[in-house]
Amino acid sequence: MILFLFCAGSTAGQEKDLHTASRIRLREHVTFLASDSLGGRLIGTEGNLIAGEYIAGCFADIGLEEYNGVSYFHYFAVDIPSAVRDVPLTVIEGCNVIGVLPGTHPYLKNEYIVIGAHYDHLGTATGREGAVDSIYNGADDNASGTAVLIELAALLKEQGGLARTVVFVAFDGEEQGLLGSQEFLEDALFPQDKIGAMISLDMVGYYRKSGVLKVLGTGTLREAKKWMPRSGKIKVKHIPFEQSPLSATDTRSFAVKEIPTLFLTTGMVSPYHKVTDHAHLIDYDGLAGVAEYTRELTVALADYSFLEPSGKFAVIHHVPDRSFHVISSVQTGSNQLLPSKGALQGRSAFYSAAGADFRMLWKGFLELGPGLYLEHINARHAFAVGGSSKNRLQFLALNVPFTCRVYFPEFNKLPVGVYASSSLYYRYYMASKAHEPDIDYLSLLRSHEAGIGFGMGLRAATFHIGYECKLGVTGLFKKSAFDNYNVRNLTQSLVLSWFF
């Protein structure tokens, strides 16, 4: 028993020492990369080049192989729109830093796990001459992810390698539009059909504040829940797909090529894209925990024999020619009674609905499909007085629309866009309530209604906010109710929708 306690205590002490050593190394990396001397690491600047040389030096010290047998540096040049009048394009020159840990399995070594973190940032703030601080140091974004990338390479090299080959990439030009990760794939440095998965480390330095390390994209790998590691040292949350309309990381470049991706982050809780993103604010204990979990995750990916893509991707990343989605939606607005003749239209009354759409999306821009909504409809005729319930109608209805939507631009081109829609609908009134003392409206109401609709709105990643108008083309009342005219419903609503 005493021997067991001694061994347990010794093991715990060794783990603590390893954690401390990892924390110290991570602090050294972040402190250097986020120092004022590097001037914010903007792509193409001297500070950015020094950062790249530092990472390459770390890869060499660890003992990683050069990606092409000659150098760690993958240079690229990209034309982008120029801010200078009469000069349509300008050339940005960047450099990815790539090291390789060869696989050990006779067959699986020919497959690759790519681990990436962008090391560039925003440079210095313009128009802030005389300001106390004008350097975007980018400690969390993304010196933290780059530091974990370097530490992970050291841990796996010390471990002796994994079954699959692991490719470590410090991407350049992420802040200018994921340039480095796109060029990595366009230049076909490794066979794309042999890349089993890609992990992106981006903004992982604020674990203490966020309380969780998010692993987004587990739905891109088949049966990931069965083999994905569960860390006992830090809280890890597995999320099937990326959905943020506000950010994009280097996973996107791989996902559009149908390569499974995992995005690791502690979230946007740091001074994101601010000059106050400094190295001394990073949670290094948490960062060491992130590095250890990423090691466990990489081991699981690289050694799992049946690693397969699920074929599913976030709609903001990749849309096949035909894809099916279920969309939840809520609506709130107003309903109004419109007579087929005469000037006395009904007053506006409250309308709400909740339900789902079942949509087939074609090539990312044309969408068709039915829906099912439960509606609560209020109606007031022209003589309704104030807030009184007198002279009011209330309905509970099922609405089955068939809708066509067109998106501009199509999904996964930009995270934000607009859409226009048109629809036909059938409405079944399940229950009605009238507050008219003189007329028995309930005996005059129809149970069925057909109508048309149109809408428009804004798409932000997987979220929609829009306006929708529905107009009944059949009368609300039975033909025998009134002579030579009838009443139709006009519904206008604010629509909030979410892809899941």
JOPESUL-V546633 format. One record per backbone hydrogen bond with DSSP energy under -1.0 kcal/mol. NH is the residue of the N-H (numbers start at 1). CO is the residue of the C=O. E is the energy in kcal/mol with one decimal. If there is no record, write none. Layout:
# JOPESUL-V546633
nh=<NH | NH>
co=<CO | CO>
e=<E | E>
This chain:
# JOPESUL-V546633
nh=<5 | 6 | 7 | 8 | 9 | 10 | 11 | 12 | 13 | 14 | 15 | 16 | 17 | 18 | 19 | 20 | 21 | 22 | 23 | 24 | 25 | 26 | 27 | 28 | 29 | 30 | 31 | 32 | 33 | 34 | 35 | 38 | 39 | 41 | 45 | 49 | 50 | 51 | 52 | 53 | 54 | 55 | 56 | 57 | 58 | 59 | 60 | 61 | 62 | 63 | 64 | 65 | 74 | 76 | 78 | 80 | 82 | 87 | 90 | 92 | 94 | 96 | 97 | 98 | 99 | 100 | 101 | 104 | 105 | 109 | 110 | 111 | 112 | 113 | 114 | 115 | 116 | 117 | 119 | 121 | 123 | 125 | 131 | 136 | 137 | 139 | 143 | 144 | 146 | 147 | 148 | 149 | 150 | 151 | 152 | 153 | 154 | 155 | 156 | 157 | 158 | 159 | 161 | 165 | 166 | 167 | 168 | 169 | 170 | 171 | 177 | 178 | 179 | 180 | 182 | 183 | 184 | 185 | 186 | 187 | 188 | 189 | 194 | 195 | 196 | 198 | 199 | 200 | 201 | 202 | 210 | 211 | 213 | 214 | 215 | 216 | 217 | 218 | 219 | 220 | 221 | 222 | 224 | 226 | 228 | 237 | 239 | 252 | 255 | 256 | 258 | 259 | 262 | 263 | 264 | 265 | 266 | 269 | 272 | 274 | 277 | 278 | 281 | 282 | 283 | 284 | 287 | 288 | 289 | 290 | 291 | 292 | 293 | 294 | 295 | 296 | 297 | 298 | 299 | 300 | 301 | 302 | 303 | 304 | 310 | 317 | 318 | 323 | 325 | 327 | 328 | 329 | 330 | 331 | 332 | 333 | 334 | 335 | 336 | 338 | 340 | 345 | 346 | 349 | 351 | 352 | 353 | 354 | 355 | 356 | 357 | 358 | 359 | 360 | 361 | 362 | 363 | 365 | 366 | 367 | 368 | 369 | 371 | 372 | 373 | 374 | 375 | 376 | 377 | 378 | 379 | 381 | 384 | 388 | 391 | 392 | 393 | 394 | 395 | 396 | 397 | 398 | 399 | 400 | 402 | 403 | 404 | 405 | 406 | 407 | 408 | 411 | 413 | 417 | 418 | 419 | 420 | 421 | 422 | 423 | 424 | 425 | 426 | 427 | 428 | 429 | 430 | 431 | 433 | 435 | 441 | 444 | 445 | 446 | 449 | 451 | 452 | 453 | 454 | 455 | 456 | 457 | 458 | 459 | 460 | 461 | 463 | 464 | 465 | 466 | 467 | 468 | 469 | 470 | 471 | 472 | 473 | 474 | 476 | 478 | 481 | 488 | 490 | 491 | 492 | 493 | 494 | 495 | 496 | 497 | 498 | 499 | 500>
co=<1 | 2 | 3 | 4 | 5 | 6 | 7 | 8 | 9 | 10 | 11 | 12 | 13 | 14 | 15 | 16 | 17 | 18 | 19 | 20 | 21 | 22 | 23 | 24 | 25 | 26 | 27 | 28 | 29 | 30 | 32 | 35 | 36 | 38 | 42 | 45 | 46 | 47 | 48 | 49 | 50 | 51 | 52 | 53 | 54 | 55 | 56 | 57 | 58 | 59 | 59 | 100 | 96 | 94 | 92 | 90 | 88 | 84 | 80 | 78 | 76 | 74 | 170 | 72 | 168 | 65 | 166 | 162 | 163 | 105 | 107 | 108 | 194 | 165 | 197 | 167 | 199 | 169 | 171 | 41 | 40 | 134 | 128 | 123 | 135 | 277 | 138 | 139 | 142 | 143 | 144 | 145 | 146 | 147 | 148 | 149 | 150 | 151 | 152 | 153 | 154 | 155 | 156 | 111 | 101 | 113 | 99 | 115 | 97 | 117 | 174 | 174 | 173 | 172 | 178 | 179 | 180 | 181 | 182 | 183 | 185 | 184 | 191 | 192 | 112 | 260 | 114 | 262 | 116 | 264 | 206 | 207 | 235 | 265 | 237 | 263 | 239 | 239 | 240 | 217 | 218 | 308 | 221 | 223 | 224 | 213 | 215 | 249 | 251 | 252 | 255 | 254 | 198 | 216 | 200 | 214 | 203 | 267 | 270 | 271 | 274 | 276 | 278 | 279 | 205 | 282 | 283 | 284 | 285 | 286 | 287 | 288 | 289 | 290 | 291 | 292 | 293 | 294 | 295 | 296 | 297 | 298 | 299 | 300 | 220 | 314 | 314 | 361 | 359 | 357 | 498 | 355 | 496 | 353 | 494 | 351 | 492 | 349 | 490 | 488 | 486 | 343 | 337 | 335 | 333 | 376 | 331 | 374 | 329 | 372 | 327 | 370 | 325 | 368 | 323 | 366 | 321 | 362 | 362 | 405 | 360 | 403 | 401 | 356 | 399 | 354 | 397 | 352 | 395 | 350 | 393 | 391 | 381 | 385 | 435 | 389 | 379 | 433 | 377 | 431 | 375 | 428 | 373 | 426 | 424 | 369 | 422 | 367 | 420 | 365 | 418 | 364 | 410 | 459 | 408 | 457 | 406 | 455 | 404 | 453 | 402 | 451 | 400 | 449 | 398 | 447 | 396 | 396 | 394 | 392 | 439 | 441 | 441 | 476 | 427 | 425 | 471 | 423 | 469 | 421 | 467 | 419 | 465 | 417 | 463 | 415 | 460 | 497 | 458 | 495 | 456 | 493 | 454 | 491 | 452 | 489 | 450 | 450 | 487 | 444 | 478 | 338 | 336 | 470 | 334 | 468 | 332 | 466 | 330 | 464 | 328 | 462 | 326>
e=<-2.5 | -2.2 | -2.4 | -2.7 | -2.5 | -2.3 | -2.6 | -2.4 | -2.2 | -2.2 | -2.4 | -2.1 | -2.2 | -2.5 | -2.4 | -2.4 | -2.6 | -2.4 | -2.5 | -2.2 | -2.1 | -2.6 | -2.1 | -2.0 | -2.2 | -2.6 | -2.6 | -1.9 | -2.6 | -2.5 | -1.5 | -1.3 | -1.8 | -1.8 | -2.1 | -2.0 | -2.4 | -2.1 | -2.1 | -2.2 | -2.2 | -2.2 | -2.3 | -2.3 | -2.0 | -2.5 | -2.2 | -2.4 | -2.3 | -1.7 | -2.2 | -2.9 | -3.0 | -2.4 | -2.7 | -2.7 | -1.7 | -1.7 | -2.8 | -3.1 | -2.8 | -2.6 | -2.1 | -3.2 | -2.5 | -2.3 | -2.9 | -2.1 | -1.5 | -1.4 | -1.7 | -2.1 | -2.9 | -2.3 | -2.3 | -3.2 | -3.4 | -1.8 | -2.4 | -1.5 | -1.8 | -3.6 | -2.5 | -2.5 | -1.4 | -1.7 | -2.0 | -1.6 | -2.2 | -2.4 | -2.0 | -2.1 | -2.1 | -2.6 | -3.0 | -1.9 | -1.9 | -2.4 | -2.5 | -2.2 | -2.2 | -1.4 | -1.9 | -2.1 | -2.4 | -2.8 | -3.0 | -3.0 | -2.9 | -1.3 | -1.7 | -2.0 | -2.2 | -1.7 | -1.8 | -2.5 | -2.1 | -1.4 | -2.7 | -2.4 | -1.2 | -1.3 | -1.7 | -1.4 | -2.5 | -1.9 | -3.0 | -2.8 | -2.8 | -2.0 | -2.4 | -3.3 | -2.4 | -3.0 | -2.9 | -2.7 | -2.7 | -1.5 | -1.9 | -2.2 | -1.3 | -2.7 | -1.2 | -1.3 | -2.5 | -2.4 | -2.8 | -2.0 | -2.9 | -2.2 | -2.2 | -1.9 | -2.5 | -2.9 | -3.0 | -1.8 | -2.5 | -1.2 | -2.9 | -1.7 | -1.4 | -1.9 | -1.2 | -1.4 | -2.6 | -1.1 | -2.2 | -2.2 | -1.8 | -2.3 | -2.3 | -2.1 | -2.4 | -2.7 | -1.8 | -2.1 | -2.7 | -2.6 | -2.4 | -2.1 | -2.4 | -2.9 | -2.2 | -1.3 | -2.4 | -2.0 | -2.4 | -2.0 | -2.7 | -2.6 | -1.9 | -2.4 | -2.3 | -2.8 | -1.9 | -2.6 | -2.8 | -2.9 | -2.1 | -3.2 | -2.8 | -1.6 | -3.0 | -1.9 | -2.1 | -1.9 | -2.1 | -1.8 | -2.4 | -2.0 | -2.6 | -3.1 | -2.6 | -3.4 | -3.3 | -3.6 | -2.0 | -1.8 | -1.9 | -2.8 | -2.1 | -1.4 | -1.8 | -2.5 | -2.5 | -2.7 | -3.2 | -3.0 | -2.5 | -1.3 | -2.4 | -1.1 | -2.1 | -1.5 | -1.4 | -1.0 | -2.7 | -2.5 | -3.1 | -2.5 | -2.1 | -2.6 | -2.7 | -3.0 | -2.9 | -2.4 | -2.8 | -2.6 | -2.4 | -2.5 | -2.9 | -2.9 | -1.5 | -2.6 | -2.9 | -2.0 | -1.9 | -2.6 | -2.0 | -2.4 | -1.9 | -2.4 | -1.5 | -3.3 | -2.9 | -2.7 | -2.2 | -1.8 | -2.4 | -2.3 | -1.7 | -2.0 | -1.0 | -2.4 | -1.9 | -2.1 | -2.3 | -2.2 | -1.9 | -2.1 | -2.0 | -2.0 | -3.1 | -3.2 | -2.9 | -4.0 | -2.2 | -2.5 | -2.1 | -2.3 | -3.1 | -2.2 | -2.8 | -3.0 | -2.9 | -2.6 | -2.7 | -1.3 | -3.7 | -3.2 | -2.0 | -2.9 | -2.4 | -3.1 | -2.6 | -2.5 | -3.2 | -2.8 | -2.6 | -2.0 | -2.2 | -2.5 | -1.6>
